Structure formats: structure tokens, C-alpha cells
Amino acid sequence: MKNVAEPVIKNVSDNTRAIPREEQLPMILGISLEMLNKAKNNDWEAVIELESQRNALIADFFTTTISTDDGHTVAYHIDKVLEIDRQLIELGSNERDKMRENLQKLSNGRHALKVYSAV
């Protein structure tokens, strides 16, 4: 498996740089897992960067018709990625709520300071 931190590049004029189709699904799943690990460590910038790489791979993968023989494998990978995405959404929502709470505390502190200064 390739290093998921490397950017995914597909240059139409140079197909040798494209990732082979048989490696794409495992790589998409690997990037998704890495996104989850980064999210658990509150490294949201890395999550966003990895998501753009993953999106490029997903777009590339689905430019070709899926054979009937590959249907179960593709469905398995899609289910796993969706499961990971649900966890990412939950972690993101929790982080958003924490940030909202911190901003509210900051706003309350500013208001209290303003009232105190006015006295």
C-alpha cells in the first residue's frame, strides 16, 4: 500500500502516475482510516488534506464501470468507508460543539469585562 500522506495525482497525459484500479479501493479505505486517526487526535487540517486525496481517488475509481464480479468487493469497501465517515461526522460534531462552547465562554468573558469596566 502506498503512503497515504502522498498527494494523489492523476495527469491525463501521463497515465503512469495514475494509481492502478486494483489498488484504489484498499487505498481509499486506508486513507479513510488515516482520516479517522487524525480526527481522533484533533488534527483536522490533516483530515481535510486527506479527504481531498480520497475524493480524487473515489472520483477516479468511479469513472470506470464496475464489473458484476467486483460488486461485492466494492460494496464492502463502500460500507466500511461510510461507517468511518459516520464516525468522522460524530467527532467533527463533538469538536464543533466544544468550539461553540469555548466561543460562548469567551463572549461571556468579554461582556463581563465590558460591564466591569463601565462601572
VMD Tcl script that builds the backbone (N, CA, C; Angstrom):
set m [mol new atoms 357]
animate dup $m
set s [atomselect $m all]
$s set {name element resname resid chain x y z} {
  {N N MET 1 A 0.838 -1.181 0.000}
  {CA C MET 1 A 0.000 0.000 0.000}
  {C C MET 1 A 0.878 1.237 0.000}
  {N N LYS 2 A 0.502 2.219 -0.795}
  {CA C LYS 2 A 1.273 3.450 -0.900}
  {C C LYS 2 A 1.080 4.304 0.344}
  {N N ASN 3 A 2.027 5.190 0.588}
  {CA C ASN 3 A 1.940 6.123 1.706}
  {C C ASN 3 A 0.747 7.041 1.488}
  {N N VAL 4 A -0.216 7.065 2.436}
  {CA C VAL 4 A -1.418 7.858 2.258}
  {C C VAL 4 A -1.164 9.345 2.380}
  {N N ALA 5 A -0.002 9.747 2.879}
  {CA C ALA 5 A 0.299 11.162 3.011}
  {C C ALA 5 A 0.723 11.773 1.679}
  {N N GLU 6 A 1.095 10.943 0.708}
  {CA C GLU 6 A 1.480 11.458 -0.589}
  {C C GLU 6 A 0.243 11.925 -1.331}
  {N N PRO 7 A 0.341 13.052 -2.029}
  {CA C PRO 7 A -0.834 13.517 -2.769}
  {C C PRO 7 A -1.162 12.581 -3.917}
  {N N VAL 8 A -2.434 12.452 -4.188}
  {CA C VAL 8 A -2.891 11.625 -5.294}
  {C C VAL 8 A -2.921 12.517 -6.524}
  {N N ILE 9 A -2.153 12.149 -7.540}
  {CA C ILE 9 A -2.064 12.955 -8.747}
  {C C ILE 9 A -2.388 12.083 -9.941}
  {N N LYS 10 A -3.300 12.532 -10.740}
  {CA C LYS 10 A -3.570 11.826 -11.996}
  {C C LYS 10 A -3.410 12.838 -13.114}
  {N N ASN 11 A -2.394 12.643 -13.888}
  {CA C ASN 11 A -2.108 13.509 -15.010}
  {C C ASN 11 A -2.561 12.774 -16.263}
  {N N VAL 12 A -3.524 13.340 -16.971}
  {CA C VAL 12 A -4.096 12.669 -18.132}
  {C C VAL 12 A -3.032 12.331 -19.169}
  {N N SER 13 A -2.073 13.222 -19.351}
  {CA C SER 13 A -1.059 12.979 -20.374}
  {C C SER 13 A -0.001 11.980 -19.928}
  {N N ASP 14 A 0.001 11.624 -18.658}
  {CA C ASP 14 A 0.998 10.688 -18.132}
  {C C ASP 14 A 0.300 9.650 -17.263}
  {N N ASN 15 A -0.317 8.653 -17.887}
  {CA C ASN 15 A -1.080 7.644 -17.149}
  {C C ASN 15 A -0.221 6.789 -16.228}
  {N N THR 16 A 1.091 6.868 -16.349}
  {CA C THR 16 A 1.950 6.079 -15.470}
  {C C THR 16 A 1.875 6.589 -14.030}
  {N N ARG 17 A 1.402 7.804 -13.841}
  {CA C ARG 17 A 1.291 8.365 -12.489}
  {C C ARG 17 A -0.032 8.002 -11.835}
  {N N ALA 18 A -0.964 7.437 -12.603}
  {CA C ALA 18 A -2.266 7.054 -12.054}
  {C C ALA 18 A -2.103 5.811 -11.188}
  {N N ILE 19 A -2.907 5.723 -10.167}
  {CA C ILE 19 A -2.874 4.561 -9.276}
  {C C ILE 19 A -3.690 3.442 -9.919}
  {N N PRO 20 A -3.127 2.252 -10.002}
  {CA C PRO 20 A -3.856 1.132 -10.621}
  {C C PRO 20 A -5.197 0.885 -9.928}
  {N N ARG 21 A -6.195 0.560 -10.717}
  {CA C ARG 21 A -7.561 0.377 -10.212}
  {C C ARG 21 A -7.632 -0.631 -9.059}
  {N N GLU 22 A -6.895 -1.715 -9.150}
  {CA C GLU 22 A -6.970 -2.743 -8.094}
  {C C GLU 22 A -6.409 -2.251 -6.759}
  {N N GLU 23 A -5.651 -1.176 -6.786}
  {CA C GLU 23 A -5.093 -0.609 -5.554}
  {C C GLU 23 A -5.961 0.523 -4.987}
  {N N GLN 24 A -6.897 1.003 -5.786}
  {CA C GLN 24 A -7.656 2.179 -5.386}
  {C C GLN 24 A -8.587 1.939 -4.197}
  {N N LEU 25 A -9.374 0.866 -4.224}
  {CA C LEU 25 A -10.299 0.616 -3.110}
  {C C LEU 25 A -9.572 0.434 -1.775}
  {N N PRO 26 A -8.535 -0.411 -1.707}
  {CA C PRO 26 A -7.811 -0.523 -0.444}
  {C C PRO 26 A -7.183 0.811 -0.025}
  {N N MET 27 A -6.749 1.587 -1.001}
  {CA C MET 27 A -6.144 2.871 -0.680}
  {C C MET 27 A -7.198 3.856 -0.155}
  {N N ILE 28 A -8.375 3.848 -0.750}
  {CA C ILE 28 A -9.481 4.698 -0.278}
  {C C ILE 28 A -9.817 4.342 1.165}
  {N N LEU 29 A -9.895 3.052 1.456}
  {CA C LEU 29 A -10.181 2.608 2.819}
  {C C LEU 29 A -9.046 2.997 3.763}
  {N N GLY 30 A -7.811 2.842 3.318}
  {CA C GLY 30 A -6.658 3.218 4.140}
  {C C GLY 30 A -6.635 4.704 4.448}
  {N N ILE 31 A -6.928 5.519 3.455}
  {CA C ILE 31 A -6.979 6.967 3.681}
  {C C ILE 31 A -8.105 7.306 4.645}
  {N N SER 32 A -9.222 6.627 4.514}
  {CA C SER 32 A -10.354 6.867 5.422}
  {C C SER 32 A -9.972 6.552 6.863}
  {N N LEU 33 A -9.278 5.439 7.053}
  {CA C LEU 33 A -8.819 5.078 8.403}
  {C C LEU 33 A -7.826 6.107 8.942}
  {N N GLU 34 A -6.951 6.585 8.078}
  {CA C GLU 34 A -5.984 7.610 8.484}
  {C C GLU 34 A -6.714 8.903 8.850}
  {N N MET 35 A -7.755 9.244 8.103}
  {CA C MET 35 A -8.566 10.421 8.433}
  {C C MET 35 A -9.171 10.274 9.827}
  {N N LEU 36 A -9.668 9.083 10.127}
  {CA C LEU 36 A -10.262 8.835 11.433}
  {C C LEU 36 A -9.226 8.965 12.545}
  {N N ASN 37 A -8.041 8.414 12.328}
  {CA C ASN 37 A -6.966 8.539 13.325}
  {C C ASN 37 A -6.586 9.996 13.543}
  {N N LYS 38 A -6.487 10.751 12.461}
  {CA C LYS 38 A -6.142 12.175 12.582}
  {C C LYS 38 A -7.250 12.933 13.311}
  {N N ALA 39 A -8.495 12.601 13.031}
  {CA C ALA 39 A -9.620 13.259 13.699}
  {C C ALA 39 A -9.614 12.958 15.199}
  {N N LYS 40 A -9.303 11.726 15.544}
  {CA C LYS 40 A -9.240 11.361 16.969}
  {C C LYS 40 A -8.139 12.127 17.694}
  {N N ASN 41 A -7.115 12.550 16.938}
  {CA C ASN 41 A -6.017 13.342 17.507}
  {C C ASN 41 A -6.216 14.841 17.278}
  {N N ASN 42 A -7.422 15.221 16.883}
  {CA C ASN 42 A -7.781 16.625 16.629}
  {C C ASN 42 A -6.888 17.299 15.590}
  {N N ASP 43 A -6.413 16.552 14.623}
  {CA C ASP 43 A -5.623 17.109 13.536}
  {C C ASP 43 A -6.542 17.285 12.321}
  {N N TRP 44 A -7.426 18.272 12.414}
  {CA C TRP 44 A -8.453 18.463 11.409}
  {C C TRP 44 A -7.893 18.963 10.080}
  {N N GLU 45 A -6.782 19.677 10.121}
  {CA C GLU 45 A -6.154 20.106 8.867}
  {C C GLU 45 A -5.701 18.893 8.061}
  {N N ALA 46 A -5.130 17.912 8.737}
  {CA C ALA 46 A -4.699 16.686 8.056}
  {C C ALA 46 A -5.908 15.924 7.517}
  {N N VAL 47 A -7.008 15.933 8.271}
  {CA C VAL 47 A -8.227 15.252 7.815}
  {C C VAL 47 A -8.701 15.870 6.504}
  {N N ILE 48 A -8.700 17.178 6.449}
  {CA C ILE 48 A -9.148 17.880 5.237}
  {C C ILE 48 A -8.229 17.573 4.060}
  {N N GLU 49 A -6.933 17.569 4.309}
  {CA C GLU 49 A -5.968 17.261 3.250}
  {C C GLU 49 A -6.149 15.828 2.747}
  {N N LEU 50 A -6.311 14.900 3.669}
  {CA C LEU 50 A -6.515 13.504 3.283}
  {C C LEU 50 A -7.839 13.320 2.547}
  {N N GLU 51 A -8.844 14.080 2.955}
  {CA C GLU 51 A -10.145 13.965 2.296}
  {C C GLU 51 A -10.055 14.364 0.823}
  {N N SER 52 A -9.275 15.389 0.525}
  {CA C SER 52 A -9.146 15.795 -0.875}
  {C C SER 52 A -8.444 14.700 -1.688}
  {N N GLN 53 A -7.465 14.035 -1.075}
  {CA C GLN 53 A -6.796 12.922 -1.748}
  {C C GLN 53 A -7.775 11.770 -1.977}
  {N N ARG 54 A -8.538 11.478 -0.938}
  {CA C ARG 54 A -9.506 10.382 -1.032}
  {C C ARG 54 A -10.563 10.686 -2.090}
  {N N ASN 55 A -11.040 11.931 -2.125}
  {CA C ASN 55 A -12.050 12.307 -3.113}
  {C C ASN 55 A -11.535 12.139 -4.535}
  {N N ALA 56 A -10.254 12.470 -4.750}
  {CA C ALA 56 A -9.660 12.294 -6.076}
  {C C ALA 56 A -9.635 10.815 -6.457}
  {N N LEU 57 A -9.291 9.971 -5.513}
  {CA C LEU 57 A -9.274 8.519 -5.776}
  {C C LEU 57 A -10.676 7.985 -6.047}
  {N N ILE 58 A -11.635 8.431 -5.248}
  {CA C ILE 58 A -13.017 7.979 -5.431}
  {C C ILE 58 A -13.525 8.394 -6.809}
  {N N ALA 59 A -13.274 9.637 -7.176}
  {CA C ALA 59 A -13.710 10.123 -8.491}
  {C C ALA 59 A -13.066 9.312 -9.602}
  {N N ASP 60 A -11.783 9.026 -9.458}
  {CA C ASP 60 A -11.072 8.246 -10.466}
  {C C ASP 60 A -11.617 6.819 -10.539}
  {N N PHE 61 A -11.867 6.227 -9.380}
  {CA C PHE 61 A -12.348 4.844 -9.353}
  {C C PHE 61 A -13.683 4.708 -10.078}
  {N N PHE 62 A -14.586 5.660 -9.844}
  {CA C PHE 62 A -15.930 5.534 -10.402}
  {C C PHE 62 A -16.062 6.092 -11.816}
  {N N THR 63 A -14.939 6.418 -12.453}
  {CA C THR 63 A -15.001 6.794 -13.871}
  {C C THR 63 A -15.122 5.558 -14.753}
  {N N THR 64 A -14.841 4.394 -14.171}
  {CA C THR 64 A -14.918 3.133 -14.905}
  {C C THR 64 A -16.074 2.309 -14.350}
  {N N THR 65 A -16.779 1.639 -15.226}
  {CA C THR 65 A -17.889 0.786 -14.816}
  {C C THR 65 A -17.379 -0.369 -13.957}
  {N N ILE 66 A -18.154 -0.687 -12.944}
  {CA C ILE 66 A -17.797 -1.780 -12.030}
  {C C ILE 66 A -18.362 -3.080 -12.594}
  {N N SER 67 A -17.521 -4.088 -12.663}
  {CA C SER 67 A -17.981 -5.383 -13.174}
  {C C SER 67 A -18.834 -6.080 -12.117}
  {N N THR 68 A -19.667 -6.967 -12.576}
  {CA C THR 68 A -20.521 -7.743 -11.671}
  {C C THR 68 A -19.680 -8.544 -10.680}
  {N N ASP 69 A -18.552 -9.050 -11.152}
  {CA C ASP 69 A -17.658 -9.837 -10.297}
  {C C ASP 69 A -17.097 -9.007 -9.141}
  {N N ASP 70 A -16.910 -7.719 -9.369}
  {CA C ASP 70 A -16.331 -6.844 -8.342}
  {C C ASP 70 A -17.379 -6.206 -7.426}
  {N N GLY 71 A -18.652 -6.454 -7.710}
  {CA C GLY 71 A -19.735 -5.807 -6.968}
  {C C GLY 71 A -19.651 -5.985 -5.458}
  {N N HIS 72 A -19.396 -7.206 -5.000}
  {CA C HIS 72 A -19.348 -7.469 -3.553}
  {C C HIS 72 A -18.156 -6.772 -2.905}
  {N N THR 73 A -17.029 -6.779 -3.578}
  {CA C THR 73 A -15.831 -6.127 -3.044}
  {C C THR 73 A -16.046 -4.623 -2.948}
  {N N VAL 74 A -16.625 -4.048 -3.988}
  {CA C VAL 74 A -16.886 -2.608 -3.987}
  {C C VAL 74 A -17.891 -2.267 -2.888}
  {N N ALA 75 A -18.946 -3.046 -2.767}
  {CA C ALA 75 A -19.959 -2.798 -1.736}
  {C C ALA 75 A -19.348 -2.878 -0.338}
  {N N TYR 76 A -18.478 -3.852 -0.112}
  {CA C TYR 76 A -17.805 -3.994 1.182}
  {C C TYR 76 A -17.003 -2.730 1.511}
  {N N HIS 77 A -16.213 -2.264 0.549}
  {CA C HIS 77 A -15.379 -1.080 0.776}
  {C C HIS 77 A -16.233 0.170 0.986}
  {N N ILE 78 A -17.303 0.290 0.217}
  {CA C ILE 78 A -18.197 1.437 0.388}
  {C C ILE 78 A -18.799 1.430 1.788}
  {N N ASP 79 A -19.269 0.255 2.252}
  {CA C ASP 79 A -19.841 0.155 3.605}
  {C C ASP 79 A -18.825 0.556 4.669}
  {N N LYS 80 A -17.593 0.099 4.523}
  {CA C LYS 80 A -16.546 0.432 5.501}
  {C C LYS 80 A -16.248 1.933 5.505}
  {N N VAL 81 A -16.154 2.518 4.310}
  {CA C VAL 81 A -15.875 3.953 4.215}
  {C C VAL 81 A -17.030 4.757 4.816}
  {N N LEU 82 A -18.264 4.348 4.536}
  {CA C LEU 82 A -19.418 5.044 5.109}
  {C C LEU 82 A -19.448 4.934 6.631}
  {N N GLU 83 A -19.075 3.774 7.154}
  {CA C GLU 83 A -19.000 3.574 8.602}
  {C C GLU 83 A -17.956 4.525 9.217}
  {N N ILE 84 A -16.815 4.632 8.572}
  {CA C ILE 84 A -15.759 5.536 9.043}
  {C C ILE 84 A -16.231 6.985 8.937}
  {N N ASP 85 A -16.917 7.313 7.845}
  {CA C ASP 85 A -17.424 8.680 7.676}
  {C C ASP 85 A -18.419 9.045 8.769}
  {N N ARG 86 A -19.249 8.106 9.179}
  {CA C ARG 86 A -20.187 8.383 10.281}
  {C C ARG 86 A -19.421 8.720 11.561}
  {N N GLN 87 A -18.346 7.995 11.804}
  {CA C GLN 87 A -17.522 8.286 12.984}
  {C C GLN 87 A -16.857 9.652 12.854}
  {N N LEU 88 A -16.389 9.976 11.658}
  {CA C LEU 88 A -15.776 11.289 11.423}
  {C C LEU 88 A -16.776 12.413 11.652}
  {N N ILE 89 A -17.988 12.222 11.180}
  {CA C ILE 89 A -19.035 13.231 11.366}
  {C C ILE 89 A -19.328 13.426 12.848}
  {N N GLU 90 A -19.391 12.327 13.583}
  {CA C GLU 90 A -19.645 12.425 15.031}
  {C C GLU 90 A -18.509 13.166 15.737}
  {N N LEU 91 A -17.267 12.815 15.399}
  {CA C LEU 91 A -16.124 13.505 16.004}
  {C C LEU 91 A -16.116 14.984 15.621}
  {N N GLY 92 A -16.432 15.272 14.375}
  {CA C GLY 92 A -16.483 16.662 13.922}
  {C C GLY 92 A -17.574 17.443 14.630}
  {N N SER 93 A -18.724 16.815 14.832}
  {CA C SER 93 A -19.822 17.478 15.542}
  {C C SER 93 A -19.440 17.757 16.989}
  {N N ASN 94 A -18.796 16.794 17.621}
  {CA C ASN 94 A -18.352 16.995 19.006}
  {C C ASN 94 A -17.343 18.134 19.095}
  {N N GLU 95 A -16.413 18.180 18.145}
  {CA C GLU 95 A -15.407 19.243 18.134}
  {C C GLU 95 A -16.063 20.601 17.894}
  {N N ARG 96 A -17.014 20.635 16.975}
  {CA C ARG 96 A -17.753 21.873 16.709}
  {C C ARG 96 A -18.472 22.358 17.964}
  {N N ASP 97 A -19.101 21.431 18.698}
  {CA C ASP 97 A -19.804 21.797 19.927}
  {C C ASP 97 A -18.851 22.347 20.976}
  {N N LYS 98 A -17.664 21.745 21.085}
  {CA C LYS 98 A -16.659 22.250 22.031}
  {C C LYS 98 A -16.225 23.665 21.655}
  {N N MET 99 A -16.001 23.867 20.367}
  {CA C MET 99 A -15.587 25.198 19.905}
  {C C MET 99 A -16.686 26.225 20.153}
  {N N ARG 100 A -17.924 25.845 19.907}
  {CA C ARG 100 A -19.060 26.740 20.151}
  {C C ARG 100 A -19.120 27.117 21.632}
  {N N GLU 101 A -18.936 26.117 22.500}
  {CA C GLU 101 A -18.952 26.358 23.942}
  {C C GLU 101 A -17.816 27.303 24.348}
  {N N ASN 102 A -16.623 27.081 23.808}
  {CA C ASN 102 A -15.481 27.948 24.124}
  {C C ASN 102 A -15.708 29.367 23.629}
  {N N LEU 103 A -16.301 29.509 22.448}
  {CA C LEU 103 A -16.603 30.845 21.936}
  {C C LEU 103 A -17.645 31.546 22.794}
  {N N GLN 104 A -18.618 30.787 23.283}
  {CA C GLN 104 A -19.638 31.362 24.159}
  {C C GLN 104 A -19.011 31.838 25.470}
  {N N LYS 105 A -18.091 31.046 26.026}
  {CA C LYS 105 A -17.395 31.447 27.254}
  {C C LYS 105 A -16.575 32.714 27.019}
  {N N LEU 106 A -15.916 32.768 25.879}
  {CA C LEU 106 A -15.121 33.939 25.538}
  {C C LEU 106 A -16.010 35.171 25.405}
  {N N SER 107 A -17.134 35.006 24.752}
  {CA C SER 107 A -18.081 36.107 24.586}
  {C C SER 107 A -18.616 36.567 25.934}
  {N N ASN 108 A -18.943 35.621 26.808}
  {CA C ASN 108 A -19.425 35.967 28.149}
  {C C ASN 108 A -18.345 36.706 28.939}
  {N N GLY 109 A -17.094 36.265 28.793}
  {CA C GLY 109 A -15.985 36.921 29.482}
  {C C GLY 109 A -15.794 38.347 28.992}
  {N N ARG 110 A -15.904 38.556 27.710}
  {CA C ARG 110 A -15.790 39.904 27.138}
  {C C ARG 110 A -16.913 40.797 27.645}
  {N N HIS 111 A -18.127 40.239 27.684}
  {CA C HIS 111 A -19.277 41.004 28.164}
  {C C HIS 111 A -19.077 41.385 29.629}
  {N N ALA 112 A -18.627 40.444 30.433}
  {CA C ALA 112 A -18.386 40.728 31.853}
  {C C ALA 112 A -17.309 41.799 32.014}
  {N N LEU 113 A -16.261 41.716 31.225}
  {CA C LEU 113 A -15.192 42.708 31.282}
  {C C LEU 113 A -15.706 44.084 30.891}
  {N N LYS 114 A -16.545 44.128 29.867}
  {CA C LYS 114 A -17.122 45.398 29.420}
  {C C LYS 114 A -18.004 46.006 30.507}
  {N N VAL 115 A -18.827 45.181 31.152}
  {CA C VAL 115 A -19.710 45.652 32.231}
  {C C VAL 115 A -18.871 46.121 33.415}
  {N N TYR 116 A -17.861 45.358 33.775}
  {CA C TYR 116 A -16.988 45.711 34.898}
  {C C TYR 116 A -16.254 47.013 34.610}
  {N N SER 117 A -15.788 47.179 33.389}
  {CA C SER 117 A -15.048 48.393 33.011}
  {C C SER 117 A -15.932 49.625 32.996}
  {N N ALA 118 A -17.215 49.439 32.725}
  {CA C ALA 118 A -18.155 50.551 32.666}
  {C C ALA 118 A -18.500 51.082 34.041}
  {N N VAL 119 A -18.270 50.299 35.090}
  {CA C VAL 119 A -18.638 50.692 36.460}
  {C C VAL 119 A -17.672 51.661 37.027}
}
mol reanalyze $m
mol bondsrecalc $m
mol representation Tube
mol addrep $m
